[in-house]
């Protein structure tokens, strides 16, 4: 059985202490300030630019004045500057009917905008085909290969390499596997062609191929006799080398090109 090495991590918590002594309740001060600001803003007439913007959004001067007031409070502090007046008024609706009114208006505007975007995308696709008739808009093969590469190895995976001592192809694949060691939980090498119990032969093989003793001691690399493991995982498979990936409880074949 292959054992995985679990490394624990220690988290350090930094506690920050602040004074809790206040000359006045900040919430009361903020509330008083907001109320005063709101009354001033509501009485302030709209500028020519504000009236034009209100018209673009289909809002009355009263609605725009309320939107302006709300943006002076918490909404303007926590929302992005790009938030629409319709959303602001809907979020701060004073009744369910008002909330439904702004929600309906926003849904209609978003639907129309989606139609405009799709229409432009269709025009773009047509223009691309006209200008570059021999080039695909999206090279799907490249997307698939990138996805396959991203999914091939994860930090928690272990690789299983089945090899024999007198195999140059096995040695070449081993070199690629070891080069990927930092991206893996570890590598488990299984040998055929070595007499059961001949640990000296395995040690010599590992030393000649640059497998470091500390890798073996930390179980980042394990050296094992096959003892029928390949037959259990891939019945009938005899040609070596064989590379597999262990992810959780699942063991699946892996191509050397994925490394």
DRENDO-1510 file (C-alpha; in Angstrom, 1 decimal, always signed):
<recs>
REC; n; res; u; v; w
REC; 1; UNK; +0.0; +0.0; +0.0 .
REC; 2; UNK; +1.2; +3.5; -0.9 .
REC; 3; UNK; +1.3; +5.9; +2.1 .
REC; 4; UNK; +1.0; +9.6; +1.5 .
REC; 5; UNK; +3.0; +12.1; +3.5 .
REC; 6; UNK; +0.8; +14.7; +5.2 .
REC; 7; UNK; +2.6; +17.8; +6.3 .
REC; 8; UNK; +0.9; +19.9; +8.9 .
REC; 9; UNK; +0.9; +23.7; +8.8 .
REC; 10; UNK; +1.0; +26.0; +11.8 .
REC; 11; UNK; -1.1; +29.2; +11.5 .
REC; 12; UNK; -0.1; +32.3; +13.4 .
REC; 13; UNK; -2.8; +34.6; +14.6 .
REC; 14; UNK; -2.1; +38.3; +15.2 .
REC; 15; UNK; -4.5; +40.0; +17.5 .
REC; 16; UNK; -4.9; +43.8; +17.0 .
REC; 17; UNK; -6.1; +45.8; +20.0 .
REC; 18; UNK; -7.7; +49.2; +19.6 .
REC; 19; UNK; -9.1; +51.7; +22.1 .
REC; 20; UNK; -12.8; +51.4; +22.8 .
REC; 21; UNK; -13.0; +54.9; +24.5 .
REC; 22; UNK; -15.1; +57.3; +22.5 .
REC; 23; UNK; -15.9; +61.0; +23.1 .
REC; 24; UNK; -19.2; +60.4; +21.3 .
REC; 25; UNK; -21.1; +57.5; +19.7 .
REC; 26; UNK; -19.9; +57.5; +16.1 .
REC; 27; UNK; -23.1; +55.9; +14.9 .
REC; 28; UNK; -25.1; +58.8; +16.3 .
REC; 29; UNK; -22.8; +61.3; +14.7 .
REC; 30; UNK; -22.9; +59.6; +11.4 .
REC; 31; UNK; -26.7; +59.3; +11.5 .
REC; 32; UNK; -27.1; +63.0; +12.3 .
REC; 33; UNK; -24.6; +64.0; +9.6 .
REC; 34; UNK; -26.4; +61.8; +7.0 .
REC; 35; UNK; -29.8; +63.2; +7.9 .
REC; 36; UNK; -28.5; +66.8; +7.6 .
REC; 37; UNK; -26.7; +66.0; +4.3 .
REC; 38; UNK; -29.8; +64.3; +2.8 .
REC; 39; UNK; -32.0; +67.3; +3.6 .
REC; 40; UNK; -29.5; +69.7; +2.0 .
REC; 41; UNK; -29.1; +67.5; -1.1 .
REC; 42; UNK; -32.8; +67.0; -1.6 .
REC; 43; UNK; -33.4; +70.8; -1.6 .
REC; 44; UNK; -30.5; +71.4; -4.0 .
REC; 45; UNK; -31.7; +71.8; -7.6 .
REC; 46; UNK; -30.3; +69.5; -10.3 .
REC; 47; UNK; -27.6; +70.8; -12.6 .
REC; 48; UNK; -28.1; +70.7; -16.3 .
REC; 49; UNK; -25.8; +67.7; -16.5 .
REC; 50; UNK; -27.8; +65.8; -13.8 .
REC; 51; UNK; -31.1; +66.5; -15.6 .
REC; 52; UNK; -29.6; +65.1; -18.8 .
REC; 53; UNK; -28.4; +62.0; -17.0 .
REC; 54; UNK; -31.7; +61.5; -15.3 .
REC; 55; UNK; -33.4; +61.7; -18.8 .
REC; 56; UNK; -31.0; +59.0; -20.1 .
REC; 57; UNK; -32.0; +56.7; -17.3 .
REC; 58; UNK; -35.7; +57.5; -17.6 .
REC; 59; UNK; -35.8; +59.0; -14.1 .
REC; 60; UNK; -37.6; +62.1; -12.8 .
REC; 61; UNK; -35.8; +64.9; -11.1 .
REC; 62; UNK; -37.2; +63.7; -7.8 .
REC; 63; UNK; -35.9; +60.2; -8.4 .
REC; 64; UNK; -32.5; +61.5; -9.4 .
REC; 65; UNK; -32.4; +63.7; -6.3 .
REC; 66; UNK; -33.1; +60.6; -4.1 .
REC; 67; UNK; -30.4; +58.6; -6.0 .
REC; 68; UNK; -27.9; +61.4; -5.4 .
REC; 69; UNK; -28.8; +61.5; -1.7 .
REC; 70; UNK; -28.4; +57.7; -1.4 .
REC; 71; UNK; -25.0; +57.8; -3.0 .
REC; 72; UNK; -23.8; +60.2; -0.3 .
REC; 73; UNK; -24.5; +57.6; +2.3 .
REC; 74; UNK; -23.5; +53.9; +2.7 .
REC; 75; UNK; -24.4; +53.0; -0.9 .
REC; 76; UNK; -21.8; +55.3; -2.3 .
REC; 77; UNK; -19.2; +54.0; +0.2 .
REC; 78; UNK; -19.5; +50.3; -0.4 .
REC; 79; UNK; -20.7; +50.0; -4.0 .
REC; 80; UNK; -18.6; +50.6; -7.2 .
REC; 81; UNK; -18.9; +53.9; -8.9 .
REC; 82; UNK; -20.4; +52.1; -11.9 .
REC; 83; UNK; -23.6; +51.0; -10.0 .
REC; 84; UNK; -26.6; +52.2; -11.9 .
REC; 85; UNK; -29.2; +54.7; -10.5 .
REC; 86; UNK; -31.9; +52.1; -11.1 .
REC; 87; UNK; -30.1; +49.6; -8.9 .
REC; 88; UNK; -29.5; +52.2; -6.1 .
REC; 89; UNK; -33.2; +53.1; -6.0 .
REC; 90; UNK; -34.2; +49.5; -6.1 .
REC; 91; UNK; -31.9; +48.4; -3.3 .
REC; 92; UNK; -33.2; +51.3; -1.2 .
REC; 93; UNK; -36.8; +51.0; -2.2 .
REC; 94; UNK; -39.3; +52.3; +0.4 .
REC; 95; UNK; -42.0; +49.7; -0.4 .
REC; 96; UNK; -42.4; +46.4; -2.1 .
REC; 97; UNK; -44.2; +48.1; -5.0 .
REC; 98; UNK; -41.4; +50.5; -5.6 .
REC; 99; UNK; -38.9; +47.6; -5.4 .
REC; 100; UNK; -40.8; +45.7; -8.1 .
REC; 101; UNK; -41.0; +48.8; -10.3 .
REC; 102; UNK; -37.3; +49.3; -10.4 .
REC; 103; UNK; -36.5; +45.6; -10.7 .
REC; 104; UNK; -38.8; +45.4; -13.7 .
REC; 105; UNK; -37.2; +48.4; -15.3 .
REC; 106; UNK; -33.7; +47.1; -14.7 .
REC; 107; UNK; -34.6; +43.6; -16.1 .
REC; 108; UNK; -35.9; +45.3; -19.3 .
REC; 109; UNK; -32.7; +47.4; -19.7 .
REC; 110; UNK; -30.4; +44.4; -19.1 .
REC; 111; UNK; -32.4; +42.3; -21.6 .
REC; 112; UNK; -32.0; +45.0; -24.3 .
REC; 113; UNK; -28.3; +45.4; -23.5 .
REC; 114; UNK; -27.8; +41.7; -23.9 .
REC; 115; UNK; -29.5; +41.8; -27.3 .
REC; 116; UNK; -27.2; +44.6; -28.4 .
REC; 117; UNK; -24.1; +42.7; -27.2 .
REC; 118; UNK; -25.2; +39.5; -29.0 .
REC; 119; UNK; -25.9; +41.5; -32.2 .
REC; 120; UNK; -22.5; +43.0; -32.1 .
REC; 121; UNK; -20.9; +39.6; -31.5 .
REC; 122; UNK; -22.6; +38.2; -34.5 .
REC; 123; UNK; -21.4; +41.1; -36.6 .
REC; 124; UNK; -17.9; +40.6; -35.3 .
REC; 125; UNK; -18.0; +36.9; -36.1 .
REC; 126; UNK; -19.1; +37.7; -39.6 .
REC; 127; UNK; -16.4; +40.3; -40.1 .
REC; 128; UNK; -13.7; +37.8; -38.8 .
REC; 129; UNK; -14.8; +35.2; -41.3 .
REC; 130; UNK; -14.7; +37.8; -44.1 .
REC; 131; UNK; -11.3; +39.2; -43.2 .
REC; 132; UNK; -9.7; +35.9; -42.2 .
REC; 133; UNK; -11.5; +33.1; -44.0 .
REC; 134; UNK; -8.8; +30.5; -43.4 .
REC; 135; UNK; -8.4; +31.1; -39.6 .
REC; 136; UNK; -10.8; +29.7; -37.0 .
REC; 137; UNK; -12.2; +32.3; -34.6 .
REC; 138; UNK; -11.2; +30.0; -31.6 .
REC; 139; UNK; -8.5; +27.3; -31.8 .
REC; 140; UNK; -10.4; +24.7; -29.8 .
REC; 141; UNK; -7.5; +22.2; -30.0 .
REC; 142; UNK; -5.2; +24.6; -28.1 .
REC; 143; UNK; -7.9; +25.2; -25.4 .
REC; 144; UNK; -8.3; +21.5; -24.9 .
REC; 145; UNK; -4.6; +20.9; -24.7 .
REC; 146; UNK; -4.2; +23.6; -22.1 .
REC; 147; UNK; -7.1; +22.2; -20.0 .
REC; 148; UNK; -5.6; +18.7; -20.2 .
REC; 149; UNK; -2.2; +20.1; -19.1 .
REC; 150; UNK; -3.8; +21.9; -16.2 .
REC; 151; UNK; -5.7; +18.8; -15.1 .
REC; 152; UNK; -2.9; +16.3; -15.6 .
REC; 153; UNK; -1.1; +17.0; -12.3 .
REC; 154; UNK; -2.2; +18.4; -9.0 .
REC; 155; UNK; -0.1; +19.1; -5.9 .
REC; 156; UNK; -1.8; +16.2; -4.1 .
REC; 157; UNK; -1.3; +13.6; -6.8 .
REC; 158; UNK; +1.2; +10.8; -6.7 .
REC; 159; UNK; +2.7; +9.1; -9.7 .
REC; 160; UNK; +3.2; +5.4; -10.1 .
REC; 161; UNK; +6.0; +4.3; -12.4 .
REC; 162; UNK; +6.5; +0.7; -13.3 .
REC; 163; UNK; +9.9; +0.0; -14.7 .
REC; 164; UNK; +12.8; -2.5; -14.9 .
REC; 165; UNK; +16.5; -2.0; -14.5 .
REC; 166; UNK; +17.7; -2.7; -18.1 .
REC; 167; UNK; +15.3; -0.3; -19.8 .
REC; 168; UNK; +16.5; +2.9; -21.4 .
REC; 169; UNK; +13.0; +4.2; -22.1 .
REC; 170; UNK; +12.2; +3.6; -18.4 .
REC; 171; UNK; +15.2; +5.7; -17.4 .
REC; 172; UNK; +14.1; +8.5; -19.7 .
REC; 173; UNK; +10.6; +8.6; -18.3 .
REC; 174; UNK; +12.0; +8.4; -14.8 .
REC; 175; UNK; +14.0; +11.6; -15.5 .
REC; 176; UNK; +10.9; +13.4; -16.5 .
REC; 177; UNK; +9.0; +12.1; -13.5 .
REC; 178; UNK; +11.7; +13.3; -11.1 .
REC; 179; UNK; +11.7; +16.7; -12.8 .
REC; 180; UNK; +8.0; +17.0; -11.9 .
REC; 181; UNK; +8.6; +16.0; -8.3 .
REC; 182; UNK; +8.1; +19.5; -6.9 .
REC; 183; UNK; +4.6; +19.6; -8.5 .
REC; 184; UNK; +3.5; +16.4; -6.8 .
REC; 185; UNK; +2.9; +14.7; -3.5 .
REC; 186; UNK; +5.4; +12.0; -4.5 .
REC; 187; UNK; +6.5; +9.2; -6.8 .
REC; 188; UNK; +6.2; +5.5; -6.2 .
REC; 189; UNK; +8.5; +3.3; -8.4 .
REC; 190; UNK; +7.7; -0.4; -8.8 .
REC; 191; UNK; +10.3; -2.8; -10.2 .
REC; 192; UNK; +10.1; -5.9; -12.3 .
REC; 193; UNK; +13.1; -7.9; -13.3 .
REC; 194; UNK; +14.7; -7.7; -9.8 .
REC; 195; UNK; +14.7; -10.7; -7.6 .
REC; 196; UNK; +12.3; -10.4; -4.7 .
REC; 197; UNK; +14.2; -9.1; -1.6 .
REC; 198; UNK; +17.2; -7.9; -3.6 .
REC; 199; UNK; +17.2; -4.4; -2.0 .
REC; 200; UNK; +20.8; -3.9; -2.8 .
REC; 201; UNK; +20.0; -4.0; -6.6 .
REC; 202; UNK; +17.3; -1.4; -6.1 .
REC; 203; UNK; +19.6; +0.9; -4.1 .
REC; 204; UNK; +22.3; +0.7; -6.8 .
REC; 205; UNK; +19.7; +1.4; -9.5 .
REC; 206; UNK; +18.4; +4.5; -7.5 .
REC; 207; UNK; +21.8; +5.8; -6.8 .
REC; 208; UNK; +22.9; +5.6; -10.5 .
REC; 209; UNK; +19.8; +7.5; -11.5 .
REC; 210; UNK; +20.2; +10.4; -9.1 .
REC; 211; UNK; +17.5; +9.5; -6.6 .
REC; 212; UNK; +18.4; +11.3; -3.5 .
REC; 213; UNK; +18.4; +9.5; -0.1 .
REC; 214; UNK; +16.4; +12.3; +1.5 .
REC; 215; UNK; +13.6; +11.8; -1.0 .
REC; 216; UNK; +13.4; +8.2; +0.0 .
REC; 217; UNK; +13.6; +8.9; +3.7 .
REC; 218; UNK; +10.8; +11.5; +3.4 .
REC; 219; UNK; +8.8; +9.1; +1.2 .
REC; 220; UNK; +8.6; +11.7; -1.6 .
REC; 221; UNK; +10.0; +8.8; -3.6 .
REC; 222; UNK; +9.3; +5.1; -2.7 .
REC; 223; UNK; +11.1; +2.1; -4.2 .
REC; 224; UNK; +9.0; -1.0; -4.3 .
REC; 225; UNK; +9.0; -4.5; -5.7 .
REC; 226; UNK; +6.1; -4.9; -8.1 .
REC; 227; UNK; +4.7; -8.1; -6.5 .
REC; 228; UNK; +1.7; -8.1; -8.8 .
REC; 229; UNK; +0.7; -4.5; -8.4 .
REC; 230; UNK; +0.7; -3.7; -12.2 .
REC; 231; UNK; -1.4; -6.8; -12.9 .
REC; 232; UNK; -4.0; -5.7; -10.3 .
REC; 233; UNK; -4.1; -2.1; -11.6 .
REC; 234; UNK; -3.8; -2.8; -15.4 .
REC; 235; UNK; -4.5; -6.5; -16.1 .
REC; 236; UNK; -2.7; -7.8; -19.1 .
REC; 237; UNK; -0.4; -4.8; -19.4 .
REC; 238; UNK; +3.2; -6.1; -19.7 .
REC; 239; UNK; +5.1; -3.5; -21.8 .
REC; 240; UNK; +7.2; -1.2; -19.7 .
REC; 241; UNK; +7.4; +1.6; -18.7 .
REC; 242; UNK; +3.9; +2.2; -17.4 .
REC; 243; UNK; +3.0; +5.5; -15.8 .
REC; 244; UNK; -0.1; +6.1; -13.6 .
REC; 245; UNK; -1.5; +8.8; -11.5 .
REC; 246; UNK; -3.0; +8.3; -8.1 .
REC; 247; UNK; -5.6; +11.0; -7.1 .
REC; 248; UNK; -7.3; +10.2; -3.9 .
REC; 249; UNK; -8.6; +6.7; -4.2 .
REC; 250; UNK; -8.5; +6.7; -8.0 .
REC; 251; UNK; -5.6; +5.4; -10.1 .
REC; 252; UNK; -5.6; +6.1; -13.8 .
REC; 253; UNK; -3.1; +5.8; -16.7 .
REC; 254; UNK; -1.1; +8.9; -17.5 .
REC; 255; UNK; +0.8; +9.7; -20.7 .
REC; 256; UNK; +4.4; +10.9; -20.3 .
REC; 257; UNK; +3.5; +13.9; -22.5 .
REC; 258; UNK; +1.4; +15.2; -19.6 .
REC; 259; UNK; +4.6; +15.8; -17.5 .
</recs>
